[in-house]
């Protein structure tokens, strides 16, 4: 069996790139948050990163992609 590192929330559910429905990598989300902290507008950030301004707002306001609380190792069946 293989071991996979997974970022989880307090309930043990996968978050960020560890979640199977993730569309955008954590690095892109962090880059958008940094650009917002620099004072760039949502639409400018969205245009530069190629995402919608709504998702940039949700990331920067903390409505999506809340930080991981803990990191755990899960066993995965090897194929």
N, CA, C and O atoms as a Tinker XYZ file with bonds, in Angstrom:
   316  protein
     1  N      0.832000   -1.193000    0.000000    73     2
     2  CA     0.000000    0.000000    0.000000    64     1     3
     3  C      0.872000    1.250000    0.000000    63     2     4     5
     4  O      1.946000    1.285000    0.600000    81     3
     5  N      0.380000    2.267000   -0.685000    73     3     6
     6  CA     1.064000    3.553000   -0.725000    64     5     7
     7  C      0.472000    4.469000    0.330000    63     6     8     9
     8  O     -0.648000    4.255000    0.795000    81     7
     9  N      1.228000    5.489000    0.705000    73     7    10
    10  CA     0.758000    6.491000    1.657000    64     9    11
    11  C      0.684000    7.823000    0.938000    63    10    12    13
    12  O      1.618000    8.208000    0.234000    81    11
    13  N     -0.427000    8.528000    1.115000    73    11    14
    14  CA    -0.634000    9.835000    0.482000    64    13    15
    15  C     -0.870000   10.878000    1.562000    63    14    16    17
    16  O     -1.640000   10.640000    2.493000    81    15
    17  N     -0.221000   12.027000    1.451000    73    15    18
    18  CA    -0.397000   13.121000    2.397000    64    17    19
    19  C     -1.630000   13.919000    1.981000    63    18    20    21
    20  O     -1.768000   14.293000    0.816000    81    19
    21  N     -2.539000   14.180000    2.946000    73    19    22
    22  CA    -3.802000   14.850000    2.653000    64    21    23
    23  C     -3.997000   16.008000    3.624000    63    22    24    25
    24  O     -3.846000   15.842000    4.835000    81    23
    25  N     -4.334000   17.187000    3.088000    73    23    26
    26  CA    -4.686000   18.343000    3.920000    64    25    27
    27  C     -6.170000   18.215000    4.259000    63    26    28    29
    28  O     -6.991000   17.966000    3.376000    81    27
    29  N     -6.514000   18.385000    5.533000    73    27    30
    30  CA    -7.907000   18.212000    5.940000    64    29    31
    31  C     -8.380000   19.374000    6.807000    63    30    32    33
    32  O     -7.585000   20.156000    7.327000    81    31
    33  N     -9.706000   19.459000    6.945000    73    31    34
    34  CA   -10.286000   20.418000    7.885000    64    33    35
    35  C    -10.423000   19.733000    9.240000    63    34    36    37
    36  O     -9.928000   18.622000    9.426000    81    35
    37  N    -11.080000   20.377000   10.168000    73    35    38
    38  CA   -11.198000   19.842000   11.521000    64    37    39
    39  C    -11.951000   18.516000   11.564000    63    38    40    41
    40  O    -11.679000   17.681000   12.426000    81    39
    41  N    -12.889000   18.316000   10.648000    73    39    42
    42  CA   -13.670000   17.078000   10.612000    64    41    43
    43  C    -12.937000   15.933000    9.900000    63    42    44    45
    44  O    -13.446000   14.813000    9.852000    81    43
    45  N    -11.750000   16.202000    9.349000    73    43    46
    46  CA   -10.997000   15.179000    8.650000    64    45    47
    47  C    -11.327000   15.062000    7.179000    63    46    48    49
    48  O    -10.895000   14.114000    6.523000    81    47
    49  N    -12.089000   16.016000    6.644000    73    47    50
    50  CA   -12.447000   16.008000    5.229000    64    49    51
    51  C    -11.363000   16.714000    4.415000    63    50    52    53
    52  O    -10.817000   17.720000    4.868000    81    51
    53  N    -11.044000   16.211000    3.233000    73    51    54
    54  CA    -9.992000   16.819000    2.413000    64    53    55
    55  C    -10.339000   18.250000    1.994000    63    54    56    57
    56  O    -11.491000   18.558000    1.689000    81    55
    57  N     -9.324000   19.117000    1.985000    73    55    58
    58  CA    -9.495000   20.497000    1.528000    64    57    59
    59  C     -8.371000   20.844000    0.552000    63    58    60    61
    60  O     -7.358000   20.148000    0.485000    81    59
    61  N     -8.562000   21.926000   -0.202000    73    59    62
    62  CA    -7.542000   22.381000   -1.148000    64    61    63
    63  C     -7.296000   21.361000   -2.234000    63    62    64    65
    64  O     -8.233000   20.725000   -2.718000    81    63
    65  N     -6.041000   21.200000   -2.622000    73    63    66
    66  CA    -5.696000   20.272000   -3.701000    64    65    67
    67  C     -5.965000   18.821000   -3.323000    63    66    68    69
    68  O     -6.028000   17.954000   -4.194000    81    67
    69  N     -6.123000   18.553000   -2.036000    73    67    70
    70  CA    -6.395000   17.176000   -1.603000    64    69    71
    71  C     -7.822000   16.744000   -1.927000    63    70    72    73
    72  O     -8.114000   15.549000   -1.972000    81    71
    73  N     -8.709000   17.710000   -2.152000    73    71    74
    74  CA   -10.095000   17.380000   -2.459000    64    73    75
    75  C    -10.208000   16.972000   -3.930000    63    74    76    77
    76  O     -9.564000   17.573000   -4.789000    81    75
    77  N    -11.012000   15.970000   -4.219000    73    75    78
    78  CA   -11.076000   15.432000   -5.575000    64    77    79
    79  C    -11.799000   16.336000   -6.575000    63    78    80    81
    80  O    -11.682000   16.108000   -7.779000    81    79
    81  N    -12.534000   17.341000   -6.130000    73    79    82
    82  CA   -13.214000   18.252000   -7.054000    64    81    83
    83  C    -12.461000   19.570000   -7.277000    63    82    84    85
    84  O    -13.011000   20.494000   -7.876000    81    83
    85  N    -11.241000   19.666000   -6.816000    73    83    86
    86  CA   -10.471000   20.899000   -6.925000    64    85    87
    87  C    -10.198000   21.240000   -8.388000    63    86    88    89
    88  O     -9.739000   20.399000   -9.160000    81    87
    89  N    -10.487000   22.481000   -8.751000    73    87    90
    90  CA   -10.219000   22.942000  -10.116000    64    89    91
    91  C     -8.898000   23.695000  -10.216000    63    90    92    93
    92  O     -8.187000   23.583000  -11.215000    81    91
    93  N     -8.577000   24.455000   -9.186000    73    91    94
    94  CA    -7.410000   25.330000   -9.233000    64    93    95
    95  C     -6.399000   24.910000   -8.181000    63    94    96    97
    96  O     -6.782000   24.567000   -7.063000    81    95
    97  N     -5.107000   24.931000   -8.520000    73    95    98
    98  CA    -4.085000   24.536000   -7.546000    64    97    99
    99  C     -3.965000   25.560000   -6.414000    63    98   100   101
   100  O     -4.322000   26.727000   -6.572000    81    99
   101  N     -3.461000   25.103000   -5.283000    73    99   102
   102  CA    -3.292000   25.977000   -4.126000    64   101   103
   103  C     -2.366000   27.153000   -4.441000    63   102   104   105
   104  O     -2.550000   28.249000   -3.911000    81   103
   105  N     -1.381000   26.928000   -5.296000    73   103   106
   106  CA    -0.443000   28.000000   -5.642000    64   105   107
   107  C     -1.156000   29.157000   -6.339000    63   106   108   109
   108  O     -0.812000   30.317000   -6.116000    81   107
   109  N     -2.144000   28.853000   -7.178000    73   107   110
   110  CA    -2.905000   29.893000   -7.869000    64   109   111
   111  C     -3.760000   30.688000   -6.881000    63   110   112   113
   112  O     -3.872000   31.909000   -6.986000    81   111
   113  N     -4.353000   29.991000   -5.934000    73   111   114
   114  CA    -5.181000   30.646000   -4.918000    64   113   115
   115  C     -4.324000   31.576000   -4.064000    63   114   116   117
   116  O     -4.721000   32.708000   -3.788000    81   115
   117  N     -3.160000   31.105000   -3.647000    73   115   118
   118  CA    -2.261000   31.932000   -2.833000    64   117   119
   119  C     -1.757000   33.143000   -3.624000    63   118   120   121
   120  O     -1.599000   34.232000   -3.072000    81   119
   121  N     -1.510000   32.942000   -4.911000    73   119   122
   122  CA    -1.071000   34.060000   -5.764000    64   121   123
   123  C     -2.170000   35.118000   -5.869000    63   122   124   125
   124  O     -1.885000   36.315000   -5.816000    81   123
   125  N     -3.421000   34.685000   -6.017000    73   123   126
   126  CA    -4.543000   35.617000   -6.102000    64   125   127
   127  C     -4.690000   36.394000   -4.788000    63   126   128   129
   128  O     -4.930000   37.602000   -4.805000    81   127
   129  N     -4.549000   35.706000   -3.656000    73   127   130
   130  CA    -4.652000   36.373000   -2.354000    64   129   131
   131  C     -3.537000   37.400000   -2.171000    63   130   132   133
   132  O     -3.765000   38.482000   -1.629000    81   131
   133  N     -2.338000   37.061000   -2.622000    73   131   134
   134  CA    -1.214000   37.989000   -2.521000    64   133   135
   135  C     -1.435000   39.217000   -3.394000    63   134   136   137
   136  O     -1.142000   40.338000   -2.979000    81   135
   137  N     -1.950000   39.009000   -4.600000    73   135   138
   138  CA    -2.221000   40.128000   -5.501000    64   137   139
   139  C     -3.300000   41.033000   -4.917000    63   138   140   141
   140  O     -3.230000   42.255000   -5.052000    81   139
   141  N     -4.293000   40.439000   -4.273000    73   139   142
   142  CA    -5.366000   41.225000   -3.644000    64   141   143
   143  C     -4.809000   42.037000   -2.482000    63   142   144   145
   144  O     -5.206000   43.183000   -2.271000    81   143
   145  N     -3.890000   41.441000   -1.731000    73   143   146
   146  CA    -3.260000   42.150000   -0.604000    64   145   147
   147  C     -2.412000   43.323000   -1.096000    63   146   148   149
   148  O     -2.234000   44.305000   -0.376000    81   147
   149  N     -1.891000   43.224000   -2.315000    73   147   150
   150  CA    -1.130000   44.325000   -2.915000    64   149   151
   151  C     -2.033000   45.473000   -3.341000    63   150   152   153
   152  O     -1.553000   46.571000   -3.620000    81   151
   153  N     -3.351000   45.222000   -3.394000    73   151   154
   154  CA    -4.292000   46.273000   -3.748000    64   153   155
   155  C     -4.850000   46.194000   -5.160000    63   154   156   157
   156  O     -5.551000   47.107000   -5.597000    81   155
   157  N     -4.552000   45.124000   -5.877000    73   155   158
   158  CA    -5.095000   44.988000   -7.224000    64   157   159
   159  C     -6.585000   44.688000   -7.156000    63   158   160   161
   160  O     -7.066000   44.104000   -6.184000    81   159
   161  N     -7.309000   45.087000   -8.188000    73   159   162
   162  CA    -8.757000   44.860000   -8.215000    64   161   163
   163  C     -9.057000   43.405000   -8.590000    63   162   164   165
   164  O     -8.218000   42.699000   -9.148000    81   163
   165  N    -10.265000   42.992000   -8.268000    73   163   166
   166  CA   -10.680000   41.618000   -8.552000    64   165   167
   167  C    -10.613000   41.309000  -10.041000    63   166   168   169
   168  O    -10.145000   40.243000  -10.441000    81   167
   169  N    -11.082000   42.245000  -10.857000    73   167   170
   170  CA   -11.105000   42.010000  -12.302000    64   169   171
   171  C     -9.701000   41.950000  -12.906000    63   170   172   173
   172  O     -9.465000   41.176000  -13.834000    81   171
   173  N     -8.774000   42.747000  -12.398000    73   171   174
   174  CA    -7.393000   42.705000  -12.891000    64   173   175
   175  C     -6.756000   41.363000  -12.538000    63   174   176   177
   176  O     -6.095000   40.747000  -13.373000    81   175
   177  N     -6.957000   40.916000  -11.305000    73   175   178
   178  CA    -6.422000   39.623000  -10.866000    64   177   179
   179  C     -7.019000   38.499000  -11.712000    63   178   180   181
   180  O     -6.304000   37.613000  -12.178000    81   179
   181  N     -8.333000   38.549000  -11.901000    73   179   182
   182  CA    -9.020000   37.512000  -12.675000    64   181   183
   183  C     -8.486000   37.449000  -14.105000    63   182   184   185
   184  O     -8.281000   36.362000  -14.646000    81   183
   185  N     -8.262000   38.600000  -14.709000    73   183   186
   186  CA    -7.752000   38.637000  -16.083000    64   185   187
   187  C     -6.338000   38.060000  -16.162000    63   186   188   189
   188  O     -6.016000   37.325000  -17.096000    81   187
   189  N     -5.496000   38.394000  -15.183000    73   187   190
   190  CA    -4.119000   37.899000  -15.189000    64   189   191
   191  C     -4.042000   36.395000  -14.950000    63   190   192   193
   192  O     -3.183000   35.718000  -15.516000    81   191
   193  N     -4.938000   35.871000  -14.111000    73   191   194
   194  CA    -4.877000   34.449000  -13.755000    64   193   195
   195  C     -5.776000   33.576000  -14.620000    63   194   196   197
   196  O     -5.651000   32.352000  -14.593000    81   195
   197  N     -6.679000   34.181000  -15.385000    73   195   198
   198  CA    -7.551000   33.416000  -16.252000    64   197   199
   199  C     -8.704000   32.735000  -15.526000    63   198   200   201
   200  O     -9.138000   31.650000  -15.914000    81   199
   201  N     -9.199000   33.381000  -14.465000    73   199   202
   202  CA   -10.349000   32.859000  -13.715000    64   201   203
   203  C    -11.398000   33.961000  -13.622000    63   202   204   205
   204  O    -11.145000   35.092000  -14.036000    81   203
   205  N    -12.573000   33.643000  -13.082000    73   203   206
   206  CA   -13.615000   34.665000  -12.970000    64   205   207
   207  C    -13.352000   35.570000  -11.769000    63   206   208   209
   208  O    -12.708000   35.162000  -10.802000    81   207
   209  N    -13.855000   36.797000  -11.840000    73   207   210
   210  CA   -13.662000   37.724000  -10.729000    64   209   211
   211  C    -14.441000   37.268000   -9.497000    63   210   212   213
   212  O    -14.076000   37.607000   -8.372000    81   211
   213  N    -15.508000   36.503000   -9.705000    73   211   214
   214  CA   -16.301000   36.000000   -8.581000    64   213   215
   215  C    -15.488000   35.024000   -7.742000    63   214   216   217
   216  O    -15.517000   35.095000   -6.513000    81   215
   217  N    -14.775000   34.126000   -8.378000    73   215   218
   218  CA   -13.983000   33.151000   -7.632000    64   217   219
   219  C    -12.822000   33.838000   -6.924000    63   218   220   221
   220  O    -12.437000   33.423000   -5.832000    81   219
   221  N    -12.258000   34.883000   -7.529000    73   219   222
   222  CA   -11.191000   35.641000   -6.869000    64   221   223
   223  C    -11.739000   36.303000   -5.608000    63   222   224   225
   224  O    -11.077000   36.306000   -4.570000    81   223
   225  N    -12.935000   36.859000   -5.693000    73   223   226
   226  CA   -13.575000   37.455000   -4.513000    64   225   227
   227  C    -13.785000   36.409000   -3.424000    63   226   228   229
   228  O    -13.506000   36.665000   -2.253000    81   227
   229  N    -14.273000   35.239000   -3.805000    73   227   230
   230  CA   -14.536000   34.184000   -2.822000    64   229   231
   231  C    -13.253000   33.706000   -2.158000    63   230   232   233
   232  O    -13.244000   33.429000   -0.959000    81   231
   233  N    -12.174000   33.607000   -2.920000    73   231   234
   234  CA   -10.889000   33.217000   -2.328000    64   233   235
   235  C    -10.390000   34.288000   -1.369000    63   234   236   237
   236  O     -9.976000   33.972000   -0.253000    81   235
   237  N    -10.425000   35.541000   -1.784000    73   235   238
   238  CA    -9.860000   36.613000   -0.967000    64   237   239
   239  C    -10.707000   36.916000    0.270000    63   238   240   241
   240  O    -10.178000   37.382000    1.280000    81   239
   241  N    -12.010000   36.659000    0.202000    73   239   242
   242  CA   -12.886000   36.896000    1.351000    64   241   243
   243  C    -12.936000   35.695000    2.299000    63   242   244   245
   244  O    -13.540000   35.775000    3.369000    81   243
   245  N    -12.309000   34.595000    1.915000    73   243   246
   246  CA   -12.308000   33.407000    2.761000    64   245   247
   247  C    -13.572000   32.582000    2.662000    63   246   248   249
   248  O    -13.830000   31.739000    3.522000    81   247
   249  N    -14.370000   32.810000    1.621000    73   247   250
   250  CA   -15.595000   32.044000    1.441000    64   249   251
   251  C    -15.319000   30.673000    0.830000    63   250   252   253
   252  O    -16.096000   29.734000    1.003000    81   251
   253  N    -14.214000   30.575000    0.120000    73   251   254
   254  CA   -13.776000   29.300000   -0.463000    64   253   255
   255  C    -12.314000   29.111000   -0.111000    63   254   256   257
   256  O    -11.597000   30.070000    0.174000    81   255
   257  N    -11.892000   27.875000   -0.135000    73   255   258
   258  CA   -10.495000   27.525000    0.115000    64   257   259
   259  C    -10.036000   27.990000    1.486000    63   258   260   261
   260  O     -9.042000   28.705000    1.616000    81   259
   261  N    -10.758000   27.583000    2.483000    73   259   262
   262  CA   -10.318000   27.866000    3.842000    64   261   263
   263  C     -9.037000   27.076000    4.095000    63   262   264   265
   264  O     -8.824000   26.028000    3.485000    81   263
   265  N     -8.193000   27.567000    4.980000    73   263   266
   266  CA    -6.905000   26.884000    5.202000    64   265   267
   267  C     -7.094000   25.508000    5.833000    63   266   268   269
   268  O     -8.065000   25.257000    6.548000    81   267
   269  N     -6.153000   24.639000    5.553000    73   267   270
   270  CA    -6.174000   23.300000    6.144000    64   269   271
   271  C     -5.839000   23.399000    7.632000    63   270   272   273
   272  O     -4.980000   24.185000    8.031000    81   271
   273  N     -6.512000   22.613000    8.431000    73   271   274
   274  CA    -6.272000   22.598000    9.869000    64   273   275
   275  C     -5.162000   21.618000   10.223000    63   274   276   277
   276  O     -4.340000   21.885000   11.099000    81   275
   277  N     -5.147000   20.486000    9.535000    73   275   278
   278  CA    -4.122000   19.491000    9.818000    64   277   279
   279  C     -3.762000   18.731000    8.543000    63   278   280   281
   280  O     -4.482000   18.766000    7.546000    81   279
   281  N     -2.640000   18.054000    8.611000    73   279   282
   282  CA    -2.169000   17.243000    7.498000    64   281   283
   283  C     -2.038000   15.816000    8.013000    63   282   284   285
   284  O     -1.403000   15.571000    9.038000    81   283
   285  N     -2.644000   14.878000    7.291000    73   283   286
   286  CA    -2.603000   13.483000    7.711000    64   285   287
   287  C     -2.088000   12.605000    6.581000    63   286   288   289
   288  O     -2.053000   13.021000    5.423000    81   287
   289  N     -1.692000   11.401000    6.923000    73   287   290
   290  CA    -1.263000   10.422000    5.928000    64   289   291
   291  C     -2.359000    9.376000    5.803000    63   290   292   293
   292  O     -2.826000    8.832000    6.804000    81   291
   293  N     -2.765000    9.098000    4.575000    73   291   294
   294  CA    -3.785000    8.073000    4.324000    64   293   295
   295  C     -3.197000    6.979000    3.460000    63   294   296   297
   296  O     -2.414000    7.233000    2.544000    81   295
   297  N     -3.587000    5.769000    3.767000    73   295   298
   298  CA    -3.151000    4.638000    2.963000    64   297   299
   299  C     -4.008000    4.544000    1.702000    63   298   300   301
   300  O     -5.228000    4.696000    1.765000    81   299
   301  N     -3.379000    4.297000    0.579000    73   299   302
   302  CA    -4.062000    4.183000   -0.706000    64   301   303
   303  C     -3.661000    2.853000   -1.318000    63   302   304   305
   304  O     -2.491000    2.470000   -1.293000    81   303
   305  N     -4.632000    2.163000   -1.861000    73   303   306
   306  CA    -4.324000    0.883000   -2.519000    64   305   307
   307  C     -3.472000    1.117000   -3.752000    63   306   308   309
   308  O     -3.773000    1.987000   -4.570000    81   307
   309  N     -2.436000    0.360000   -3.879000    73   307   310
   310  CA    -1.600000    0.465000   -5.076000    64   309   311
   311  C     -2.175000   -0.445000   -6.153000    63   310   312   313
   312  O     -2.673000   -1.536000   -5.875000    81   311
   313  N     -2.093000    0.028000   -7.375000    73   311   314
   314  CA    -2.684000   -0.731000   -8.490000    64   313   315
   315  C     -1.648000   -1.462000   -9.273000    63   314   316
   316  O     -1.976000   -2.147000  -10.242000    81   315
